[in-house]
């Protein structure tokens, strides 16, 4: 039974992701974001519990990635689809062929026009699945990451509808509502998840301040940002994580 405890936590991650898919598909993006946050919470603790109980297994590794494909892959893709759909409809995004196309439905063979641009958001799902498959085979990623972890991408994307719902900063709202910005974010993070870029992990191997200085600085600044800017701080923290990782890599090469 002890061996199954981490797997049960992983399944709770998957359950949270499936529920988030349902809400995201119904365009309730804030509730979807809440369940993704819950899923990422379970994702963090399943590995921790497995290490504490010394019951790490290949099954747990594979199950963890399968759960992450849903929680940190499928859901962000659907959310980006919904954000792009809103943006296209609100801003009359002009893209001729890429804006819409006439397609045939199977029911009654009726023609209808659908938007094609929002489907670009699903690239996040494909890139996340590819990154997770590589992660399972890459033995270099035991204490750090190569490429942006899918939960970090999911946090960034899921923070956007929360900011739209609760922020009153017009400039930020206009930016998130811009189709070009959303497409740029999709392409940027799809690439970043699979690029050969070393990124630090928050799995502390010891309590040495010297060995964990970048990680501790990151956590401290993140805490200050969350207190100061609340939901708006989430994308800033993800970008800071990337920049600090690049800084750490540069220092180590010196």
C-alpha positions as protocol buffer text, in pm:
chain_id: "A"
residue {
  index: 1
  type: UNK
  ca { x: 0 y: 0 z: 0 }
}
residue {
  index: 2
  type: UNK
  ca { x: 288 y: 236 z: 79 }
}
residue {
  index: 3
  type: UNK
  ca { x: 411 y: 205 z: -280 }
}
residue {
  index: 4
  type: UNK
  ca { x: 75 y: 325 z: -412 }
}
residue {
  index: 5
  type: UNK
  ca { x: 53 y: 647 z: -207 }
}
residue {
  index: 6
  type: UNK
  ca { x: 256 y: 858 z: -458 }
}
residue {
  index: 7
  type: UNK
  ca { x: 56 y: 706 z: -747 }
}
residue {
  index: 8
  type: UNK
  ca { x: -271 y: 802 z: -576 }
}
residue {
  index: 9
  type: UNK
  ca { x: -144 y: 1161 z: -545 }
}
residue {
  index: 10
  type: UNK
  ca { x: -50 y: 1154 z: -915 }
}
residue {
  index: 11
  type: UNK
  ca { x: -401 y: 1032 z: -1001 }
}
residue {
  index: 12
  type: UNK
  ca { x: -539 y: 1327 z: -805 }
}
residue {
  index: 13
  type: UNK
  ca { x: -330 y: 1546 z: -1036 }
}
residue {
  index: 14
  type: UNK
  ca { x: -488 y: 1371 z: -1335 }
}
residue {
  index: 15
  type: UNK
  ca { x: -837 y: 1407 z: -1186 }
}
residue {
  index: 16
  type: UNK
  ca { x: -780 y: 1779 z: -1132 }
}
residue {
  index: 17
  type: UNK
  ca { x: -666 y: 1809 z: -1493 }
}
residue {
  index: 18
  type: UNK
  ca { x: -970 y: 1627 z: -1632 }
}
residue {
  index: 19
  type: UNK
  ca { x: -1205 y: 1851 z: -1431 }
}
residue {
  index: 20
  type: UNK
  ca { x: -1010 y: 2155 z: -1555 }
}
residue {
  index: 21
  type: UNK
  ca { x: -1056 y: 2035 z: -1915 }
}
residue {
  index: 22
  type: UNK
  ca { x: -1433 y: 2027 z: -1863 }
}
residue {
  index: 23
  type: UNK
  ca { x: -1443 y: 2382 z: -1728 }
}
residue {
  index: 24
  type: UNK
  ca { x: -1201 y: 2514 z: -1993 }
}
residue {
  index: 25
  type: UNK
  ca { x: -1409 y: 2359 z: -2271 }
}
residue {
  index: 26
  type: UNK
  ca { x: -1713 y: 2539 z: -2125 }
}
residue {
  index: 27
  type: UNK
  ca { x: -1515 y: 2866 z: -2125 }
}
residue {
  index: 28
  type: UNK
  ca { x: -1502 y: 2888 z: -1744 }
}
residue {
  index: 29
  type: UNK
  ca { x: -1131 y: 2964 z: -1750 }
}
residue {
  index: 30
  type: UNK
  ca { x: -1097 y: 3088 z: -1393 }
}
residue {
  index: 31
  type: UNK
  ca { x: -1235 y: 2764 z: -1247 }
}
residue {
  index: 32
  type: UNK
  ca { x: -1016 y: 2569 z: -1489 }
}
residue {
  index: 33
  type: UNK
  ca { x: -715 y: 2764 z: -1359 }
}
residue {
  index: 34
  type: UNK
  ca { x: -804 y: 2675 z: -1000 }
}
residue {
  index: 35
  type: UNK
  ca { x: -808 y: 2303 z: -1079 }
}
residue {
  index: 36
  type: UNK
  ca { x: -481 y: 2330 z: -1272 }
}
residue {
  index: 37
  type: UNK
  ca { x: -322 y: 2495 z: -967 }
}
residue {
  index: 38
  type: UNK
  ca { x: -456 y: 2207 z: -757 }
}
residue {
  index: 39
  type: UNK
  ca { x: -316 y: 1957 z: -1005 }
}
residue {
  index: 40
  type: UNK
  ca { x: 28 y: 2122 z: -1001 }
}
residue {
  index: 41
  type: UNK
  ca { x: 17 y: 2108 z: -619 }
}
residue {
  index: 42
  type: UNK
  ca { x: -37 y: 1731 z: -637 }
}
residue {
  index: 43
  type: UNK
  ca { x: 232 y: 1707 z: -908 }
}
residue {
  index: 44
  type: UNK
  ca { x: 486 y: 1866 z: -674 }
}
residue {
  index: 45
  type: UNK
  ca { x: 407 y: 1640 z: -382 }
}
residue {
  index: 46
  type: UNK
  ca { x: 383 y: 1303 z: -555 }
}
residue {
  index: 47
  type: UNK
  ca { x: 756 y: 1301 z: -629 }
}
residue {
  index: 48
  type: UNK
  ca { x: 838 y: 1439 z: -284 }
}
residue {
  index: 49
  type: UNK
  ca { x: 632 y: 1168 z: -114 }
}
residue {
  index: 50
  type: UNK
  ca { x: 789 y: 900 z: -334 }
}
residue {
  index: 51
  type: UNK
  ca { x: 1137 y: 1014 z: -232 }
}
residue {
  index: 52
  type: UNK
  ca { x: 1047 y: 1036 z: 136 }
}
residue {
  index: 53
  type: UNK
  ca { x: 894 y: 686 z: 133 }
}
residue {
  index: 54
  type: UNK
  ca { x: 1174 y: 557 z: -95 }
}
residue {
  index: 55
  type: UNK
  ca { x: 925 y: 404 z: -335 }
}
residue {
  index: 56
  type: UNK
  ca { x: 1024 y: 569 z: -665 }
}
residue {
  index: 57
  type: UNK
  ca { x: 928 y: 351 z: -959 }
}
residue {
  index: 58
  type: UNK
  ca { x: 919 y: 351 z: -1339 }
}
residue {
  index: 59
  type: UNK
  ca { x: 540 y: 320 z: -1317 }
}
residue {
  index: 60
  type: UNK
  ca { x: 525 y: 639 z: -1111 }
}
residue {
  index: 61
  type: UNK
  ca { x: 743 y: 823 z: -1364 }
}
residue {
  index: 62
  type: UNK
  ca { x: 523 y: 724 z: -1657 }
}
residue {
  index: 63
  type: UNK
  ca { x: 201 y: 794 z: -1468 }
}
residue {
  index: 64
  type: UNK
  ca { x: 329 y: 1135 z: -1365 }
}
residue {
  index: 65
  type: UNK
  ca { x: 395 y: 1234 z: -1726 }
}
residue {
  index: 66
  type: UNK
  ca { x: 56 y: 1105 z: -1840 }
}
residue {
  index: 67
  type: UNK
  ca { x: -113 y: 1317 z: -1574 }
}
residue {
  index: 68
  type: UNK
  ca { x: 97 y: 1620 z: -1670 }
}
residue {
  index: 69
  type: UNK
  ca { x: -3 y: 1584 z: -2036 }
}
residue {
  index: 70
  type: UNK
  ca { x: -361 y: 1655 z: -1929 }
}
residue {
  index: 71
  type: UNK
  ca { x: -314 y: 1908 z: -1647 }
}
residue {
  index: 72
  type: UNK
  ca { x: -18 y: 2099 z: -1793 }
}
residue {
  index: 73
  type: UNK
  ca { x: -70 y: 2023 z: -2162 }
}
residue {
  index: 74
  type: UNK
  ca { x: -430 y: 1977 z: -2271 }
}
residue {
  index: 75
  type: UNK
  ca { x: -575 y: 2242 z: -2039 }
}
residue {
  index: 76
  type: UNK
  ca { x: -334 y: 2526 z: -2136 }
}
residue {
  index: 77
  type: UNK
  ca { x: -398 y: 2445 z: -2503 }
}
residue {
  index: 78
  type: UNK
  ca { x: -775 y: 2473 z: -2458 }
}
residue {
  index: 79
  type: UNK
  ca { x: -739 y: 2791 z: -2251 }
}
residue {
  index: 80
  type: UNK
  ca { x: -520 y: 2951 z: -2517 }
}
residue {
  index: 81
  type: UNK
  ca { x: -776 y: 2843 z: -2778 }
}
residue {
  index: 82
  type: UNK
  ca { x: -1051 y: 3018 z: -2580 }
}
residue {
  index: 83
  type: UNK
  ca { x: -841 y: 3333 z: -2528 }
}
residue {
  index: 84
  type: UNK
  ca { x: -760 y: 3353 z: -2898 }
}
residue {
  index: 85
  type: UNK
  ca { x: -1124 y: 3295 z: -2989 }
}
residue {
  index: 86
  type: UNK
  ca { x: -1231 y: 3584 z: -2766 }
}
residue {
  index: 87
  type: UNK
  ca { x: -957 y: 3804 z: -2908 }
}
residue {
  index: 88
  type: UNK
  ca { x: -1042 y: 3724 z: -3269 }
}
residue {
  index: 89
  type: UNK
  ca { x: -1412 y: 3796 z: -3215 }
}
residue {
  index: 90
  type: UNK
  ca { x: -1354 y: 4115 z: -3016 }
}
residue {
  index: 91
  type: UNK
  ca { x: -1081 y: 4269 z: -3227 }
}
residue {
  index: 92
  type: UNK
  ca { x: -1184 y: 4154 z: -3576 }
}
residue {
  index: 93
  type: UNK
  ca { x: -846 y: 3991 z: -3630 }
}
residue {
  index: 94
  type: UNK
  ca { x: -776 y: 4023 z: -4003 }
}
residue {
  index: 95
  type: UNK
  ca { x: -601 y: 3725 z: -4156 }
}
residue {
  index: 96
  type: UNK
  ca { x: -798 y: 3636 z: -4471 }
}
residue {
  index: 97
  type: UNK
  ca { x: -769 y: 3260 z: -4512 }
}
residue {
  index: 98
  type: UNK
  ca { x: -626 y: 3206 z: -4166 }
}
residue {
  index: 99
  type: UNK
  ca { x: -913 y: 3393 z: -4005 }
}
residue {
  index: 100
  type: UNK
  ca { x: -1194 y: 3159 z: -4102 }
}
residue {
  index: 101
  type: UNK
  ca { x: -1285 y: 2877 z: -4331 }
}
residue {
  index: 102
  type: UNK
  ca { x: -1600 y: 2712 z: -4451 }
}
residue {
  index: 103
  type: UNK
  ca { x: -1628 y: 2359 z: -4323 }
}
residue {
  index: 104
  type: UNK
  ca { x: -1891 y: 2087 z: -4360 }
}
residue {
  index: 105
  type: UNK
  ca { x: -2058 y: 1934 z: -4056 }
}
residue {
  index: 106
  type: UNK
  ca { x: -2166 y: 1573 z: -4054 }
}
residue {
  index: 107
  type: UNK
  ca { x: -2510 y: 1661 z: -3917 }
}
residue {
  index: 108
  type: UNK
  ca { x: -2731 y: 1741 z: -4214 }
}
residue {
  index: 109
  type: UNK
  ca { x: -2425 y: 1827 z: -4428 }
}
residue {
  index: 110
  type: UNK
  ca { x: -2464 y: 2194 z: -4336 }
}
residue {
  index: 111
  type: UNK
  ca { x: -2189 y: 2446 z: -4400 }
}
residue {
  index: 112
  type: UNK
  ca { x: -2067 y: 2677 z: -4127 }
}
residue {
  index: 113
  type: UNK
  ca { x: -1781 y: 2920 z: -4080 }
}
residue {
  index: 114
  type: UNK
  ca { x: -1529 y: 2860 z: -3802 }
}
residue {
  index: 115
  type: UNK
  ca { x: -1226 y: 3053 z: -3682 }
}
residue {
  index: 116
  type: UNK
  ca { x: -891 y: 2889 z: -3755 }
}
residue {
  index: 117
  type: UNK
  ca { x: -661 y: 3124 z: -3563 }
}
residue {
  index: 118
  type: UNK
  ca { x: -766 y: 2994 z: -3215 }
}
residue {
  index: 119
  type: UNK
  ca { x: -646 y: 2644 z: -3306 }
}
residue {
  index: 120
  type: UNK
  ca { x: -290 y: 2781 z: -3297 }
}
residue {
  index: 121
  type: UNK
  ca { x: -324 y: 2767 z: -2918 }
}
residue {
  index: 122
  type: UNK
  ca { x: -331 y: 2388 z: -2932 }
}
residue {
  index: 123
  type: UNK
  ca { x: 38 y: 2394 z: -3028 }
}
residue {
  index: 124
  type: UNK
  ca { x: 98 y: 2425 z: -2654 }
}
residue {
  index: 125
  type: UNK
  ca { x: -60 y: 2082 z: -2602 }
}
residue {
  index: 126
  type: UNK
  ca { x: 151 y: 1922 z: -2875 }
}
residue {
  index: 127
  type: UNK
  ca { x: 474 y: 2083 z: -2750 }
}
residue {
  index: 128
  type: UNK
  ca { x: 398 y: 1981 z: -2390 }
}
residue {
  index: 129
  type: UNK
  ca { x: 336 y: 1618 z: -2490 }
}
residue {
  index: 130
  type: UNK
  ca { x: 661 y: 1612 z: -2690 }
}
residue {
  index: 131
  type: UNK
  ca { x: 854 y: 1766 z: -2399 }
}
residue {
  index: 132
  type: UNK
  ca { x: 715 y: 1513 z: -2149 }
}
residue {
  index: 133
  type: UNK
  ca { x: 800 y: 1220 z: -2376 }
}
residue {
  index: 134
  type: UNK
  ca { x: 1158 y: 1349 z: -2404 }
}
residue {
  index: 135
  type: UNK
  ca { x: 1174 y: 1404 z: -2028 }
}
residue {
  index: 136
  type: UNK
  ca { x: 1101 y: 1037 z: -1959 }
}
residue {
  index: 137
  type: UNK
  ca { x: 1395 y: 933 z: -2178 }
}
residue {
  index: 138
  type: UNK
  ca { x: 1641 y: 1205 z: -2076 }
}
residue {
  index: 139
  type: UNK
  ca { x: 1858 y: 1092 z: -1784 }
}
residue {
  index: 140
  type: UNK
  ca { x: 2014 y: 1440 z: -1754 }
}
residue {
  index: 141
  type: UNK
  ca { x: 1701 y: 1586 z: -1591 }
}
residue {
  index: 142
  type: UNK
  ca { x: 1721 y: 1425 z: -1248 }
}
residue {
  index: 143
  type: UNK
  ca { x: 1825 y: 1735 z: -1050 }
}
residue {
  index: 144
  type: UNK
  ca { x: 1749 y: 2009 z: -1303 }
}
residue {
  index: 145
  type: UNK
  ca { x: 1551 y: 2064 z: -1622 }
}
residue {
  index: 146
  type: UNK
  ca { x: 1640 y: 2104 z: -1987 }
}
residue {
  index: 147
  type: UNK
  ca { x: 1369 y: 2313 z: -2144 }
}
residue {
  index: 148
  type: UNK
  ca { x: 1087 y: 2481 z: -1955 }
}
residue {
  index: 149
  type: UNK
  ca { x: 886 y: 2238 z: -1738 }
}
residue {
  index: 150
  type: UNK
  ca { x: 525 y: 2202 z: -1851 }
}
residue {
  index: 151
  type: UNK
  ca { x: 380 y: 2315 z: -1513 }
}
residue {
  index: 152
  type: UNK
  ca { x: 566 y: 2647 z: -1550 }
}
residue {
  index: 153
  type: UNK
  ca { x: 414 y: 2698 z: -1895 }
}
residue {
  index: 154
  type: UNK
  ca { x: 71 y: 2603 z: -1759 }
}
residue {
  index: 155
  type: UNK
  ca { x: 101 y: 2854 z: -1474 }
}
residue {
  index: 156
  type: UNK
  ca { x: 187 y: 3132 z: -1718 }
}
residue {
  index: 157
  type: UNK
  ca { x: -100 y: 3055 z: -1955 }
}
residue {
  index: 158
  type: UNK
  ca { x: -359 y: 2994 z: -1682 }
}
residue {
  index: 159
  type: UNK
  ca { x: -264 y: 3319 z: -1511 }
}
residue {
  index: 160
  type: UNK
  ca { x: -384 y: 3516 z: -1817 }
}
residue {
  index: 161
  type: UNK
  ca { x: -761 y: 3455 z: -1774 }
}
residue {
  index: 162
  type: UNK
  ca { x: -727 y: 3516 z: -1399 }
}
residue {
  index: 163
  type: UNK
  ca { x: -563 y: 3853 z: -1468 }
}
residue {
  index: 164
  type: UNK
  ca { x: -838 y: 3937 z: -1717 }
}
residue {
  index: 165
  type: UNK
  ca { x: -1101 y: 3852 z: -1457 }
}
residue {
  index: 166
  type: UNK
  ca { x: -954 y: 4029 z: -1155 }
}
residue {
  index: 167
  type: UNK
  ca { x: -716 y: 4298 z: -1279 }
}
residue {
  index: 168
  type: UNK
  ca { x: -826 y: 4652 z: -1363 }
}
residue {
  index: 169
  type: UNK
  ca { x: -500 y: 4758 z: -1530 }
}
residue {
  index: 170
  type: UNK
  ca { x: -619 y: 4855 z: -1877 }
}
residue {
  index: 171
  type: UNK
  ca { x: -280 y: 4824 z: -2049 }
}
residue {
  index: 172
  type: UNK
  ca { x: -234 y: 4465 z: -1927 }
}
residue {
  index: 173
  type: UNK
  ca { x: -591 y: 4370 z: -2020 }
}
residue {
  index: 174
  type: UNK
  ca { x: -543 y: 4511 z: -2369 }
}
residue {
  index: 175
  type: UNK
  ca { x: -215 y: 4321 z: -2407 }
}
residue {
  index: 176
  type: UNK
  ca { x: -367 y: 3987 z: -2304 }
}
residue {
  index: 177
  type: UNK
  ca { x: -662 y: 4053 z: -2537 }
}
residue {
  index: 178
  type: UNK
  ca { x: -430 y: 4104 z: -2834 }
}
residue {
  index: 179
  type: UNK
  ca { x: -424 y: 3816 z: -3084 }
}
residue {
  index: 180
  type: UNK
  ca { x: -64 y: 3877 z: -3188 }
}
residue {
  index: 181
  type: UNK
  ca { x: 52 y: 3870 z: -2825 }
}
residue {
  index: 182
  type: UNK
  ca { x: -130 y: 3541 z: -2758 }
}
residue {
  index: 183
  type: UNK
  ca { x: 11 y: 3379 z: -3073 }
}
residue {
  index: 184
  type: UNK
  ca { x: 358 y: 3502 z: -2977 }
}
residue {
  index: 185
  type: UNK
  ca { x: 320 y: 3352 z: -2628 }
}
residue {
  index: 186
  type: UNK
  ca { x: 206 y: 3021 z: -2781 }
}
residue {
  index: 187
  type: UNK
  ca { x: 504 y: 2998 z: -3017 }
}
residue {
  index: 188
  type: UNK
  ca { x: 752 y: 3119 z: -2754 }
}
residue {
  index: 189
  type: UNK
  ca { x: 652 y: 2867 z: -2489 }
}
residue {
  index: 190
  type: UNK
  ca { x: 613 y: 2581 z: -2738 }
}
residue {
  index: 191
  type: UNK
  ca { x: 975 y: 2641 z: -2837 }
}
residue {
  index: 192
  type: UNK
  ca { x: 1097 y: 2703 z: -2482 }
}
residue {
  index: 193
  type: UNK
  ca { x: 963 y: 2371 z: -2354 }
}
residue {
  index: 194
  type: UNK
  ca { x: 1177 y: 2178 z: -2602 }
}
residue {
  index: 195
  type: UNK
  ca { x: 1490 y: 2390 z: -2641 }
}
residue {
  index: 196
  type: UNK
  ca { x: 1826 y: 2272 z: -2499 }
}
residue {
  index: 197
  type: UNK
  ca { x: 1822 y: 2530 z: -2219 }
}
residue {
  index: 198
  type: UNK
  ca { x: 1923 y: 2414 z: -1867 }
}
residue {
  index: 199
  type: UNK
  ca { x: 1685 y: 2544 z: -1598 }
}
residue {
  index: 200
  type: UNK
  ca { x: 1729 y: 2502 z: -1225 }
}
residue {
  index: 201
  type: UNK
  ca { x: 1498 y: 2290 z: -1015 }
}
residue {
  index: 202
  type: UNK
  ca { x: 1359 y: 2375 z: -671 }
}
residue {
  index: 203
  type: UNK
  ca { x: 1455 y: 2030 z: -544 }
}
residue {
  index: 204
  type: UNK
  ca { x: 1714 y: 2126 z: -283 }
}
residue {
  index: 205
  type: UNK
  ca { x: 1984 y: 1861 z: -241 }
}
residue {
  index: 206
  type: UNK
  ca { x: 2118 y: 2026 z: 77 }
}
residue {
  index: 207
  type: UNK
  ca { x: 2070 y: 2336 z: 291 }
}
residue {
  index: 208
  type: UNK
  ca { x: 2385 y: 2518 z: 178 }
}
residue {
  index: 209
  type: UNK
  ca { x: 2320 y: 2886 z: 108 }
}
residue {
  index: 210
  type: UNK
  ca { x: 2607 y: 2895 z: -143 }
}
residue {
  index: 211
  type: UNK
  ca { x: 2482 y: 2600 z: -349 }
}
residue {
  index: 212
  type: UNK
  ca { x: 2122 y: 2720 z: -347 }
}
residue {
  index: 213
  type: UNK
  ca { x: 2170 y: 3096 z: -374 }
}
residue {
  index: 214
  type: UNK
  ca { x: 1986 y: 3142 z: -706 }
}
residue {
  index: 215
  type: UNK
  ca { x: 1697 y: 2924 z: -590 }
}
residue {
  index: 216
  type: UNK
  ca { x: 1662 y: 3114 z: -262 }
}
residue {
  index: 217
  type: UNK
  ca { x: 1678 y: 3451 z: -439 }
}
residue {
  index: 218
  type: UNK
  ca { x: 1408 y: 3329 z: -675 }
}
residue {
  index: 219
  type: UNK
  ca { x: 1180 y: 3218 z: -392 }
}
residue {
  index: 220
  type: UNK
  ca { x: 1231 y: 3542 z: -197 }
}
residue {
  index: 221
  type: UNK
  ca { x: 1162 y: 3770 z: -495 }
}
residue {
  index: 222
  type: UNK
  ca { x: 864 y: 3555 z: -594 }
}
residue {
  index: 223
  type: UNK
  ca { x: 714 y: 3597 z: -246 }
}
residue {
  index: 224
  type: UNK
  ca { x: 757 y: 3975 z: -264 }
}
residue {
  index: 225
  type: UNK
  ca { x: 601 y: 3987 z: -613 }
}
residue {
  index: 226
  type: UNK
  ca { x: 301 y: 3778 z: -509 }
}
residue {
  index: 227
  type: UNK
  ca { x: 235 y: 4000 z: -206 }
}
residue {
  index: 228
  type: UNK
  ca { x: 275 y: 4316 z: -415 }
}
residue {
  index: 229
  type: UNK
  ca { x: 105 y: 4228 z: -744 }
}
residue {
  index: 230
  type: UNK
  ca { x: -102 y: 3915 z: -667 }
}
residue {
  index: 231
  type: UNK
  ca { x: -213 y: 3736 z: -988 }
}
residue {
  index: 232
  type: UNK
  ca { x: -23 y: 3972 z: -1215 }
}
residue {
  index: 233
  type: UNK
  ca { x: 299 y: 3847 z: -1057 }
}
residue {
  index: 234
  type: UNK
  ca { x: 263 y: 3490 z: -1195 }
}
residue {
  index: 235
  type: UNK
  ca { x: 384 y: 3556 z: -1553 }
}
residue {
  index: 236
  type: UNK
  ca { x: 655 y: 3785 z: -1415 }
}
residue {
  index: 237
  type: UNK
  ca { x: 776 y: 3504 z: -1187 }
}
residue {
  index: 238
  type: UNK
  ca { x: 789 y: 3252 z: -1474 }
}
residue {
  index: 239
  type: UNK
  ca { x: 992 y: 3493 z: -1688 }
}
residue {
  index: 240
  type: UNK
  ca { x: 1219 y: 3566 z: -1390 }
}
residue {
  index: 241
  type: UNK
  ca { x: 1271 y: 3191 z: -1347 }
}
residue {
  index: 242
  type: UNK
  ca { x: 1393 y: 3167 z: -1706 }
}
residue {
  index: 243
  type: UNK
  ca { x: 1624 y: 3470 z: -1671 }
}
residue {
  index: 244
  type: UNK
  ca { x: 1775 y: 3351 z: -1342 }
}
residue {
  index: 245
  type: UNK
  ca { x: 1840 y: 3007 z: -1495 }
}
residue {
  index: 246
  type: UNK
  ca { x: 2026 y: 3171 z: -1783 }
}
residue {
  index: 247
  type: UNK
  ca { x: 2221 y: 3380 z: -1530 }
}
residue {
  index: 248
  type: UNK
  ca { x: 2310 y: 3071 z: -1328 }
}
residue {
  index: 249
  type: UNK
  ca { x: 2429 y: 2890 z: -1641 }
}
residue {
  index: 250
  type: UNK
  ca { x: 2649 y: 3187 z: -1733 }
}
residue {
  index: 251
  type: UNK
  ca { x: 2804 y: 3202 z: -1384 }
}
residue {
  index: 252
  type: UNK
  ca { x: 2877 y: 2829 z: -1385 }
}
residue {
  index: 253
  type: UNK
  ca { x: 3057 y: 2856 z: -1720 }
}
residue {
  index: 254
  type: UNK
  ca { x: 3286 y: 3133 z: -1595 }
}
